[in-house]
Structures are given as structure tokens and as C-alpha cells.
Amino acid sequence: MAEPRLTIAQVTPHPWEDGHEVNDFTGTLAGELAARGHRLLVLAPSRSPQVVRDSRRLIRAARDQPDGLFGDDGTPRVLGVGELLPRTTSRRAVAPPLPVDIARTIEEALTAASLDIVHVHEPFAPSASSIALRHSRALNVGSFHHPTERVVSTQLARRFVELFFGRLDARTASHASTAALLESFFPADYRVIAGGTTLEDRADRPSGPPHIVYCVTEERPAVRLFVRALRLLPEDAEWRATIFVPAGGAPIGPLGRRLRERLRIVAADEASEHEMLREADLLVAASTGVIPDPALLLRGVGARAIPVAPGLGVYADTLEDGRLGVLYAPGDAEALAAALARLVTDAALADDMHGRAEEARARLSWSRVTDDYEGLYRELAARRHAPGSDPAARSRLSARPLVDVDLHMHTDHSHDCATPVEVLLSTAREQGLGAIAVTDHNEISGALRARELASEFGVRVIVGEEVKTADQGEVIGLFIEEKIARGMTLQETIAEIKRQGGLVYVPHPFDRFHTVPDYENLLEVLDDIDLLEVFNPRVAIREFNDEAVRFALKYRILAGAGSDSHVPQGLGTVRLRMRDFDGPGEFLDSLRQADVIGTYSSLGYAQVQAIKFLQTRATPAPAREASRRRRVRRAVAAAERNR
């Protein structure tokens, strides 16, 4: 059976017209995936006002016709998501400043397209990639290409970036050294997927003495090291050299007569980088690690030049520890000169290096890169819950009346709540709730008592418990019959819920002010989660709920909601409107078509928290007990009047 095609957005932080190596990687990968039948979008800033206007027109039209975002010819559609000012920096690793309207455009694009995967490249903030990661409701892959440290992200904003990267469902690095660097600051599993290149034919290379090429893409001192090495080459050696300056300007000072006769400087308006690489016999890198350019070496291998590079980790990764090129001691002009002298005088060594590149053709190919990423995408997609429900159950439920259900609340059987069971049931009836789940902290007695009294108040009760795990947050068991002990692992707690035939409900999953499971913990138990709380009015910051919505959507987990009420005044502020059900199976089928009803209010949150404090900690125990008796009498009397 053929694998279903995926809908994928590739996002790069660099202007599409700039020819940046991240853009080259993004564009080539997108083209290869599209050739395999997948639907591809490429989101990137642009320097063209016309491209941005056309892209926004497509995005607006996609509100009614989402398929219009994708190209008709099976090629990736490139969307310019914001117009950038002319380049103000030459640092390749740094994304340019963002236009003010780019966030809205990216959010609209990601919302209009029904995406399986959002693949963000270099998602450091602020950038188009970080904005896409913030607004994505699909499975997220983050790729890291540059091997240098981002000081602002790793030092000043490290905690924030670590939490933000938690939205990534998979992380890849183009080099093992890049993966090691990132893992030291943001611990996670980084899958190394090296970039690709296409080996060209060597038959039509120009004749003459060996041609040594240096491209000025590294830090400025590197070119000076290269020139010093040229001065140290033996006088009787045959060679010629070119310094290619893609950004323009003279990279070095005056040259002596001997070098002037053999060395020329070529600007971008005289030749392209590819033309220079095609003419090169040897391609030199000389960075000491400040601004290395491993992608250039890979392009050089494809053009059949022999790379000569310092033994930095990232260059060693690219050249397979010297198998695809020659490595020398970083910062050592004499070592570089010795390596060049060997290659320009030893034709057999050069032929051997070319043979090694030919042997590596398959693992250097873009087909291999695409295989790796396609496999990763499908691996992530397989984690999602199966969509749809039983048609027969859906038909049966459609004839049932609608009921309002609150799935998260507490009674005075919880240590932090003073609401008697009778008051809870009476209030639920007054609020028009047809069913409630009583989920006391680490206790089931309140839920069992509520079920005993439910018929007197005309409210159905789902027996539940909000269980504190050892160190992985809280989880709710619904439709259970026995108390579950606190302090077990998340996996053990879930196993006990399942043993009782209950449903696993994860409350306030991303509320940093509650004890919650880490993102990685949720991924480990993804298959066992039956529903996820996407709306809890007691979270202090509404973005915590938004994050839960994104997680539920990307993994196709059923959405739950509840008031998390610890006082009667909060009961039913958020509810689910769904078809009436009988038992956990029908409950899940009904939940697939449920609507979440309620609005978030920070003022309401503060009011409920204040009432909770007054009813518990601020009131002496004798006064609480007297108040409890009065409230129970009123609730029972109200129930009798309503019979």
C-alpha cells in the first residue's frame, strides 16, 4: 500500500533572494520532496515588494480555497511572508531584522493550509522560523545548520529558548559538532542528517597548473592566513590562485610581485561562486572557528574540487574526517602551505581524493538527504492518533440530546477545596450542567459520594481522580472505581487507570504554574492519552491553553475542557457541549463532535483564586465547618424543591 502524501511547510529565516546556504538547503529539499508527490510550501522573507504582495494575495484567497496555496505543477510554492530592507550585515549565521507585519502573515499562512509538518530551519528568535514555530499547529521539525554558538540564545535567554524549543517534535543537525554544541545548551536528541551535493563531471575542467581557490565567506583573518600560506609555497611549485569575493571589496592589502603574478581577485559581478568552484582544483578554507562555512566545502566536493580545510569539528564532519579532503592544524599557515604543496605536486594523491569522492556519491546525494527527512516526517506522523470514529456510533449518538459537561472540578475531599459535595451538585444543576466529572486531588471518595447523590440533584457524575505522579505532573483518571495512590511514575499511574477501564485525561498540560509533565514525558505516553485539556480557565496565562490546543491538534488527541473549579462560583465557566453518552466508549465517540464553550478572563481567574483563598486558608476551621453545614442545608433544600 502506497504511503499517503504529506503536506509540508519549509521555513527559512533568510531572504529568499539572498542565495544563502540555508535557503539552498531548504529549496533543494523542498524540490526533492515535491518530486516524490508531497505538497510543499516554502515560507521565507523577501526583498521583493511584488513577491510579498502576490504571496499575501494567495494567503487571503486560501481562506476560502486552501488548496490554492499550493502550486498546480507539483513544484514547491514559495511565499514571501514579509518585505525586508536592504542587507545591513554580512554575517551569514545571523537572520536579518524582521518587518513588523511578518508574524500575522505567517500565522495566516499556517492556519489556511492544513499541514502535516512544519519544518523550521535555524528557529532562533527573532526570525521567520521562530514565528512559524510559535504559530504552528502541525508536527514541528527544527533543523540547525550553523556550528557556531548564538550567545544571546545560549547565555542571556537560555531558559526561554529551552522552553520554546520544547515545541519541536524532532530536531536535526547538519553536523555532529553542531548537534554536540546544541545538546550542551539545550539537551535533547539531535538527529544528524548531513547536507547533500551533486557530483559533477570532471572531464571538461580547464587545463594548466593546479588552480587554488579561496572564497571570502569566513571571518576576515582567514583570508590573511590563506595569503600567508601562498607565500610559503615552494618557488618551483606550479600553481595559480583566485580569491573570490562575493560581497565585493578588497579582502587583503598590497601583494608582492611573486603573488601578484599568480593570484587574482574576482568579484561577484565578474563570475559566480559556482563558476569559481568549477574551475578550482583545490578549495581552501581557513577559519579558526569564528565563522566557518562547511556548506561551501560540500559544494566544492560536488564541483570536484579537493577541499583543504582546518581540522575543526564541523569541517572534519563535512569531509568525513579527511576522507573527502585534506585537514590541517587550524590557524597554522605552515601546515596549510605543506598541504597545498603536496597536492599541487602529487597528481596521484589528487586522483585518490577524487576517487574517494566518487565512492561517496550515494551518501552525498540529495536523494539520501530526502530519504532521511521523509523517513523522519513519516515517523512523526505515525505518532498521531487515528482520526475518525465508528460511523454506527456516530449515527446512534446523533439522535441523543445535547448535554453540557464539565470535566474537571473539586470538592472538600480535596485538601485545597471547601466545596461540599451537595453544594457542588446543586450548583452544577443551577448552571445547566447535565454531567460533571469530580476529580479530587489524590482522592476518589468525593466522586463516589457525588455519584450516590447524583439522582437527587438531576446531574450525572463521572467518577475521577486527579493523581499526583512522582515527578511528572498530574494526570486525571475518568470512569474509574478505585482510588489510585499518588507518587507513582506517570507510566505506572496511566497503567492503573487503564487497568480499571478508565480514560487518561491530561489536565493543564502546559501551565508552568502547575506541576505538569514535560513535553518529552507526554511524547513517551502519547498512545495512552485519551483526551487532553485544551481549555482551563484557572491558568494565569492564556497562552498555556493555546499551547495545549496546538499539541492536541498536531497529534489528533481528543480535546477536553473543564473549569478546574475549587469554588462553586467557578463551576461551569468552561464546558463541553456534546451528545448524551453511556459509558467511556460512547463518551469518546461523542467527544469527537463536542464544542468547547467558555471564554478566558484573567479577572475571573483572580476573583476565583481570591474566593478559594477566603474559603480555605483565610477562614478558621470552626468557621469553615459551620459554613459548610449551612451551605449543605441550602443545597439539599433546593434539590427537594426542584424534584
C-alpha positions in Angstrom: 0.0 0.0 0.0 1.4 3.4 -1.0 2.3 5.8 1.8 0.0 8.8 1.9 1.5 12.1 0.7 2.3 14.7 3.3 1.6 18.5 3.3 4.8 20.2 4.4 5.9 23.8 5.0 9.6 24.6 4.9 10.5 27.8 6.7 13.8 29.7 6.4 14.8 32.8 8.2 16.8 34.3 5.4 15.5 36.4 2.4 14.8 34.1 -0.5 16.7 36.2 -3.0 20.0 36.2 -1.0 21.2 32.8 -2.1 22.0 31.8 1.5 23.2 28.2 2.1 20.2 27.6 4.4 17.9 28.7 1.5 19.8 26.4 -0.9 19.3 23.5 1.5 15.6 24.4 2.1 14.9 24.9 -1.6 16.6 21.7 -2.7 15.0 19.6 0.0 11.5 21.0 -0.9 12.1 20.3 -4.6 13.1 16.7 -3.9 10.1 16.1 -1.6 7.7 17.6 -4.2 9.1 15.3 -6.9 8.1 12.4 -4.6 4.5 13.6 -4.6 4.3 15.6 -1.4 2.8 19.1 -1.3 5.3 21.8 -0.4 5.2 25.4 0.8 8.3 27.4 1.3 7.9 30.4 3.7 10.7 33.0 3.6 11.2 36.7 4.0 11.7 38.5 0.7 13.4 41.6 -0.6 10.8 42.0 -3.4 7.7 44.1 -2.7 5.9 42.4 -5.6 6.6 38.9 -4.3 5.3 39.8 -0.9 2.1 41.4 -2.4 1.4 38.3 -4.6 2.0 36.0 -1.6 -0.4 37.9 0.6 -3.0 37.8 -2.1 -2.7 34.0 -2.3 -2.8 33.7 1.5 -6.0 35.7 1.7 -7.6 33.7 -1.1 -6.7 30.5 0.7 -9.2 31.3 3.5 -11.9 30.1 1.1 -9.7 27.8 -1.1 -6.8 26.3 0.9 -5.6 24.2 -2.0 -4.9 27.4 -3.9 -1.8 28.0 -1.8 -0.1 25.0 -3.5 1.3 25.0 -7.0 -0.5 23.2 -9.7 2.6 21.9 -11.4 3.9 19.8 -8.5 6.6 22.2 -7.5 7.0 23.9 -4.2 5.2 27.2 -3.8 7.4 30.0 -2.4 5.6 32.5 -0.3 7.3 35.8 0.6 6.0 36.4 4.1 7.5 39.9 4.7 9.5 42.5 2.9 13.0 43.2 4.3 15.1 46.3 3.9 18.5 46.0 2.1 21.1 43.9 3.7 22.8 45.6 6.7 25.1 42.7 7.7 27.4 40.2 6.1 27.3 37.7 8.9 25.8 34.5 7.3 24.6 33.0 10.5 22.5 35.9 11.6 19.0 36.4 10.3 18.1 40.0 9.2 15.7 42.2 11.2 12.1 41.4 10.6 9.3 43.5 9.2 6.6 44.3 11.7 3.8 42.5 9.9 5.5 39.2 9.3 4.0 37.4 12.3 0.4 38.0 11.1 1.3 36.8 7.6 3.0 33.6 8.8 0.1 32.8 11.2 -2.4 33.3 8.4 -0.5 31.1 6.0 -0.1 28.3 8.5 -3.7 28.5 9.5 -5.0 28.5 6.0 -3.0 25.4 4.9 -3.8 22.0 6.5 -0.3 21.0 7.2 1.2 17.7 8.5 4.7 19.0 9.0 6.2 22.5 9.7 10.0 22.3 9.2 11.7 25.3 10.6 15.4 26.0 9.8 17.5 27.8 12.4 14.5 28.6 14.6 16.3 31.1 16.8 14.3 34.3 17.7 13.6 36.7 16.3 13.2 35.2 12.8 10.6 33.9 10.4 11.4 30.4 11.6 10.8 31.2 15.3 7.5 32.9 14.4 6.4 29.8 12.4 7.3 27.6 15.3 5.2 29.8 17.6 2.1 29.7 15.4 2.4 26.1 14.1 -0.4 23.6 14.8 1.4 20.8 12.9 4.2 18.5 13.8 7.4 20.6 14.1 10.8 19.7 12.9 13.7 22.0 13.7 17.0 21.9 11.7 20.2 23.5 12.9 22.9 24.1 10.3 25.4 26.6 11.6 28.0 25.2 14.1 28.7 28.5 16.0 27.2 29.5 19.3 24.4 32.0 19.5 25.4 33.9 22.6 22.1 35.7 23.1 20.2 32.4 22.9 22.6 30.2 24.9 23.5 32.7 27.6 21.1 35.6 28.0 17.8 33.9 27.0 18.7 30.3 27.6 15.8 29.3 29.8 13.2 30.9 27.4 14.8 29.3 24.3 14.9 25.9 26.0 11.1 26.1 26.7 10.4 27.5 23.2 12.4 24.6 21.6 10.1 22.3 23.6 7.6 22.8 20.8 9.9 20.9 18.4 8.8 17.3 17.9 12.1 16.4 16.3 15.5 18.1 16.0 18.1 17.6 13.4 21.6 19.0 12.8 23.7 19.1 9.7 26.9 18.2 11.5 27.8 16.1 14.6 29.6 19.1 16.0 26.5 21.2 15.7 24.5 18.6 17.5 27.0 18.4 20.3 27.1 22.2 20.7 23.3 22.4 20.8 22.9 19.5 23.2 25.3 21.1 25.7 22.9 24.1 25.9 19.5 22.7 25.0 19.6 19.0 25.9 17.6 16.8 23.5 18.0 14.2 20.9 19.5 15.8 17.7 19.5 13.5 14.7 22.5 14.2 12.4 21.4 14.5 8.8 24.2 15.9 6.7 23.5 18.0 3.7 23.9 16.7 0.1 25.5 17.7 -3.1 25.6 16.5 -6.7 28.9 15.3 -8.1 29.7 16.9 -11.5 31.7 15.6 -14.4 35.5 16.3 -14.2 36.1 15.7 -18.0 35.7 19.4 -19.1 37.9 21.0 -16.4 40.3 23.7 -17.7 44.0 22.7 -18.3 47.0 24.4 -16.8 48.7 24.5 -13.4 46.6 23.5 -10.3 44.1 26.2 -9.5 43.7 27.1 -5.8 40.5 28.9 -4.9 39.6 30.7 -1.7 36.1 32.2 -1.2 35.7 35.0 1.2 32.8 33.6 3.3 34.7 33.1 6.6 35.9 35.7 9.1 38.3 38.3 7.7 41.5 36.9 9.3 41.0 33.6 7.4 41.9 35.2 4.1 45.1 36.6 5.5 46.1 33.1 6.7 45.5 31.9 3.2 47.7 34.5 1.7 50.5 33.8 4.2 50.3 30.1 3.2 50.6 31.0 -0.5 53.8 32.9 0.3 55.2 29.8 1.9 54.7 27.5 -1.1 57.9 26.3 -2.8 59.0 28.7 -5.6 59.4 25.9 -8.1 55.8 24.6 -7.5 53.4 25.1 -10.3 50.1 26.7 -9.2 47.7 29.6 -9.6 45.2 31.0 -7.1 42.0 33.0 -7.0 40.3 34.8 -4.1 36.6 35.1 -4.9 34.9 38.0 -3.0 31.1 37.5 -3.2 30.3 40.7 -1.2 32.7 43.0 -3.1 35.6 45.0 -1.7 39.3 44.2 -1.4 39.9 41.5 1.2 43.6 42.0 1.5 46.3 44.7 1.3 49.0 45.2 -1.3 50.7 42.0 -2.6 54.3 41.3 -3.5 55.4 40.8 -7.1 55.6 37.0 -6.8 52.0 36.7 -5.6 50.6 39.3 -8.0 51.8 37.1 -10.9 49.9 34.1 -9.7 47.0 35.4 -7.6 43.9 37.2 -8.9 40.9 38.6 -7.0 37.5 38.1 -8.6 34.3 39.9 -7.5 30.7 38.6 -7.8 30.0 40.7 -10.8 32.8 39.0 -12.7 31.9 35.4 -12.0 29.6 33.3 -9.9 30.7 31.1 -7.0 29.7 28.0 -9.0 31.9 29.1 -11.9 34.8 29.5 -9.5 34.3 26.1 -7.9 34.1 24.5 -11.4 37.5 26.0 -12.2 39.1 25.0 -8.9 41.4 22.1 -8.3 41.8 22.9 -4.7 39.3 24.7 -2.5 40.7 26.2 0.7 39.0 27.0 4.0 41.0 28.8 6.7 38.5 29.7 9.6 39.6 29.3 13.2 36.0 28.6 14.2 34.6 32.1 14.3 32.5 31.9 11.1 33.2 28.6 9.4 31.4 27.7 6.2 31.1 23.9 5.9 28.4 24.2 3.2 30.9 25.7 0.9 33.2 22.7 1.2 30.3 20.4 0.4 29.5 22.4 -2.8 33.2 22.2 -3.6 33.2 18.5 -3.4 30.2 18.5 -5.8 32.1 20.7 -8.2 35.0 18.1 -8.0 37.5 20.4 -6.2 39.6 18.9 -3.4 38.8 20.7 -0.1 41.8 21.7 2.1 40.4 22.8 5.5 41.4 23.3 9.1 40.7 20.4 11.4 37.7 22.0 13.1 34.9 19.6 14.2 32.5 20.9 11.6 35.0 20.7 8.8 36.0 17.2 9.9 32.3 16.2 9.9 31.8 17.6 6.4 35.0 15.9 5.0 34.4 12.6 6.8 37.5 13.1 8.9 39.7 13.7 5.9 38.3 11.1 3.6 36.9 13.7 1.2 39.6 16.3 1.7 42.8 17.3 3.5 42.7 18.6 7.0 45.4 20.7 8.6 46.0 22.3 12.0 43.7 25.3 12.5 45.4 28.7 12.3 48.7 27.2 11.1 49.8 28.8 7.8 52.8 26.5 7.5 50.6 23.4 7.8 48.3 24.8 5.2 51.2 25.5 2.9 52.5 22.0 3.3 49.1 20.5 2.5 48.8 22.6 -0.6 52.4 21.8 -1.7 51.7 18.1 -1.5 48.5 18.4 -3.6 49.9 20.6 -6.3 53.0 18.3 -6.8 51.5 14.9 -6.2 49.0 14.0 -9.0 48.4 10.5 -7.6 47.2 12.0 -4.3 44.8 14.3 -6.1 43.5 11.3 -8.2 43.0 9.3 -5.0 41.0 12.1 -3.4 38.7 12.3 -6.5 38.2 8.6 -6.3 37.1 8.8 -2.7 34.5 11.5 -3.7 33.2 9.2 -6.4 32.9 6.3 -3.9 30.8 8.6 -1.6 28.4 9.6 -4.4 25.4 7.8 -2.9 25.8 9.1 0.6 26.5 12.6 -0.6 23.4 12.7 -2.8 20.3 14.7 -2.1 18.3 11.5 -2.6 19.9 10.2 0.6 19.1 13.5 2.4 15.5 13.4 1.2 15.2 9.7 2.3 16.3 10.6 5.8 13.9 13.6 6.2 11.0 11.8 4.6 11.5 8.9 7.0 11.6 11.3 9.9 8.4 13.0 8.8 6.6 9.7 8.5 8.0 8.6 11.9 6.4 11.7 13.5 3.1 11.3 11.5 2.8 7.7 12.8 2.7 9.1 16.4 -0.6 10.8 15.7 -3.9 9.3 17.0 -6.0 7.7 14.3 -8.7 10.1 13.0 -12.4 9.5 12.8 -14.9 7.4 14.8 -17.3 4.5 14.4 -20.0 5.6 11.9 -22.6 3.4 13.6 -21.8 5.0 17.0 -21.9 8.5 15.4 -25.3 7.7 13.9 -26.6 6.4 17.2 -25.4 9.4 19.1 -26.9 11.9 16.7 -30.3 11.1 18.0 -29.3 11.8 21.6 -30.0 15.2 23.3 -27.1 17.7 23.8 -25.7 18.0 27.3 -23.2 20.4 28.9 -20.3 18.6 30.6 -17.6 20.0 32.9 -14.7 17.5 33.2 -12.6 19.0 36.0 -13.7 20.1 39.5 -13.1 19.5 43.2 -14.9 19.0 46.4 -13.9 19.4 50.1 -12.5 15.9 49.8 -9.5 17.7 48.1 -7.0 19.3 50.5 -7.3 22.7 48.8 -11.1 23.0 48.4 -14.0 23.8 50.7 -17.0 22.9 48.5 -19.3 20.2 49.9 -20.4 17.6 47.5 -24.1 18.6 47.9 -23.2 22.3 47.1 -21.3 21.1 44.0 -24.2 19.1 42.7 -26.7 21.9 43.4 -24.5 24.4 41.7 -24.0 22.1 38.7 -27.8 21.9 38.3 -28.2 25.6 38.6 -25.5 26.1 35.9 -27.3 23.8 33.5 -24.7 21.1 33.5 -26.0 17.7 32.5 -22.9 15.8 33.6 -19.8 16.5 35.6 -16.5 14.7 36.4 -15.5 15.0 40.0 -11.7 14.9 40.1 -10.4 15.5 43.6 -6.7 15.6 44.3 -5.4 12.0 45.1 -8.8 11.0 46.4 -11.9 9.3 45.0 -14.3 9.4 48.0 -15.8 12.8 46.9 -16.5 11.5 43.4 -18.1 8.3 44.8 -20.3 10.3 47.2 -21.3 12.6 44.4 -22.4 9.7 42.3 -24.5 8.4 45.2 -26.4 11.7 45.5 -26.5 12.5 41.8 -30.0 11.3 41.1 -31.3 13.6 43.9 -29.9 16.6 42.0 -30.5 15.5 38.4 -26.9 15.6 37.4 -24.8 12.7 36.1 -21.4 12.1 37.7 -18.3 10.7 36.2 -16.0 9.3 38.9 -12.5 10.6 38.5 -9.3 11.4 40.4 -6.5 13.9 39.7 -3.4 12.0 40.7 0.0 13.5 41.5 2.8 11.4 40.0 6.3 11.1 41.5 7.9 13.9 39.4 6.0 14.1 36.1 3.0 16.3 37.0 -0.6 15.3 37.4 -2.9 13.1 35.4 -6.7 12.5 35.7 -8.4 9.2 35.5 -12.0 9.3 34.4 -14.6 6.4 34.7 -12.6 4.7 37.5 -13.8 2.9 40.6 -10.8 2.6 42.9 -8.5 5.2 44.4 -5.1 5.5 42.7 -2.2 6.1 45.0 -0.1 9.2 44.4 3.7 9.1 43.9 3.9 6.5 41.1 5.6 7.3 37.8 3.5 8.8 35.0 3.6 5.5 33.2 2.6 3.5 36.3 -0.3 5.9 37.1 -1.6 5.6 33.5 -1.3 1.8 33.7 -3.5 1.8 36.8 -6.1 4.0 35.1 -6.2 1.6 32.1 -6.4 -1.4 34.4 -9.7 0.0 35.8 -11.0 0.5 32.3 -10.8 4.3 32.8 -9.8 7.1 30.4 -6.5 9.0 30.7 -7.1 12.8 30.8 -4.1 15.2 31.0 -5.1 18.5 32.7 -3.5 21.9 32.2 -0.6 20.2 30.3 1.5 23.4 29.6 0.7 25.5 32.7 4.1 26.4 34.0 2.5 27.4 37.3 1.1 23.9 37.9 3.1 20.7 38.2 2.9 19.4 34.6 4.6 16.7 32.6 7.5 17.8 30.4 6.9 17.8 26.7 9.1 14.8 26.4 7.1 12.9 29.0 3.9 13.5 27.1 5.5 12.1 23.9 6.5 8.9 25.8 2.9 8.2 26.7 1.3 9.7 23.7 -0.5 6.5 22.7 -2.1 6.1 26.1 -3.6 9.6 26.3 -7.3 9.6 25.6 -8.0 13.3 25.9 -6.1 16.5 26.6 -7.4 19.5 28.5 -7.2 22.4 26.0 -9.2 25.0 28.0 -8.7 25.5 31.7 -9.9 29.0 33.0 -7.7 28.7 36.0 -4.4 29.1 34.1 -2.9 32.5 34.7 -1.7 33.0 31.2 -4.0 32.1 28.3 -1.1 31.1 26.1 -0.8 27.9 28.2 -4.2 26.9 26.8 -3.2 27.9 23.3 -0.2 25.6 23.6 -2.4 22.7 24.7 -4.7 23.3 21.6 -1.6 23.1 19.3 -0.5 19.9 20.9 -3.9 18.3 20.7 -4.3 19.3 17.0 -0.9 18.1 15.9 -1.3 14.7 17.5 -5.0 14.4 16.8 -5.8 13.9 20.5 -9.4 14.5 21.6 -9.9 17.8 23.3 -11.3 18.1 26.8 -12.2 21.1 28.9 -13.2 21.8 32.5 -13.5 24.6 35.0 -11.0 23.1 37.4 -13.4 24.6 40.0 -12.3 24.8 43.6 -15.2 27.1 44.5 -18.9 26.9 43.4 -18.6 30.3 41.6 -16.2 28.8 39.0 -18.3 25.7 38.2 -19.3 25.5 34.5 -17.4 28.6 33.4 -15.9 26.3 30.7 -17.9 23.3 29.5 -18.2 20.8 26.6 -21.5 20.6 24.7 -21.8 17.1 23.4 -24.3 14.3 22.7 -25.5 12.4 25.7 -23.5 9.2 26.3 -23.4 6.0 28.2 -20.0 4.8 29.4 -16.4 5.7 28.4 -16.7 4.3 24.8 -19.7 6.4 23.9 -18.2 9.3 25.8 -15.1 9.3 23.5 -17.3 9.0 20.4 -19.4 11.9 21.5 -16.4 13.9 22.4 -15.2 13.8 18.8 -18.1 16.2 17.8 -18.1 18.3 21.0 -17.9 22.0 21.2 -15.9 23.9 23.8 -17.9 26.7 25.4 -16.4 29.4 27.5 -14.2 32.4 27.5 -10.9 33.2 29.2 -10.8 36.0 31.7 -7.8 37.0 33.8 -10.1 39.0 36.1 -12.3 36.0 36.6 -9.2 33.9 37.3 -8.2 36.4 40.0 -11.7 36.5 41.5 -12.0 32.7 41.8 -8.5 32.4 43.3 -9.4 35.1 45.9 -12.6 33.2 46.8 -10.7 30.0 47.1 -8.2 31.6 49.5 -11.0 33.1 51.6 -12.9 29.7 51.8 -9.8 27.7 52.8 -6.7 29.3 54.3 -8.2 32.6 55.4 -11.1 31.0 57.4 -10.6 29.3 60.7 -11.5 25.6 60.9 -14.6 26.1 63.2 -16.0 28.8 60.9 -15.4 26.6 57.8 -17.3 23.8 59.4 -20.3 26.0 60.4 -20.3 27.5 56.9 -20.2 24.0 55.4 -23.3 22.9 57.3 -25.3 25.9 56.3 -24.4 25.5 52.6 -25.2 21.8 52.6 -28.7 22.5 54.1 -29.4 25.1 51.5 -28.3 22.8 48.7 -30.4 19.9 49.9 -33.4 22.1 50.3 -33.0 23.5 46.8 -32.8 19.9 45.4 -36.0 18.9 47.2 -37.8 22.0 45.8 -36.7 21.0 42.3 -37.9 17.4 42.4 
